[in-house]
Amino acid sequence: MLRTFNCGVGFNVVVAQKDKDMVMRHINQFYNCYEIGLIEEGVHKVVFENRMNWLYHT
């Protein structure tokens, strides 16, 4: 399934918050563009659970 269908979010662009609107306007001229997250400073750890092994086929 991973070889046939696009199961990801596509292309990601990380920009400063002050540049977000300009960058999204530009990209939206060519492709649909959506904001999917925000990077914030915090005290919590990032924990990955139930992730697939994308590099190796078993």
C-alpha positions in Angstrom: 0.0 0.0 0.0 2.8 2.4 0.8 4.3 1.9 -2.6 1.0 2.5 -4.4 -0.7 5.3 -2.5 0.5 8.6 -1.0 0.0 7.9 2.7 1.8 11.1 3.9 1.1 14.8 4.2 3.2 15.6 1.1 5.8 18.4 1.1 6.5 20.3 4.3 7.8 23.8 4.5 8.9 25.3 7.8 8.9 29.1 7.9 9.0 31.8 10.6 5.5 32.9 11.7 6.1 36.4 10.3 6.6 34.9 6.8 3.7 32.3 6.9 1.1 34.4 5.1 3.4 35.4 2.3 4.7 31.9 1.7 1.2 30.4 1.8 -0.1 32.9 -0.7 2.8 32.1 -3.0 2.5 28.3 -2.8 -1.3 28.5 -3.2 -0.8 30.0 -6.6 0.5 26.6 -7.7 -0.7 24.0 -5.2 -3.2 23.6 -2.4 -1.4 24.7 0.8 -2.5 24.2 4.4 -1.0 25.0 7.8 -0.7 21.8 9.7 1.1 22.7 12.9 3.1 25.1 15.0 6.5 24.6 16.6 6.6 25.9 20.2 9.2 25.7 22.9 8.1 23.5 25.7 9.2 21.2 28.5 7.6 17.9 27.3 9.4 15.2 25.4 8.3 14.0 21.9 7.3 10.4 22.0 6.6 8.3 18.9 4.2 5.4 19.4 3.1 2.7 16.9 5.2 4.0 14.1 5.8 2.0 10.9 9.2 0.9 9.7 9.2 2.9 6.4 12.8 2.0 5.4 12.7 -1.8 5.4 10.2 -4.2 4.0 9.9 -7.4 6.0 
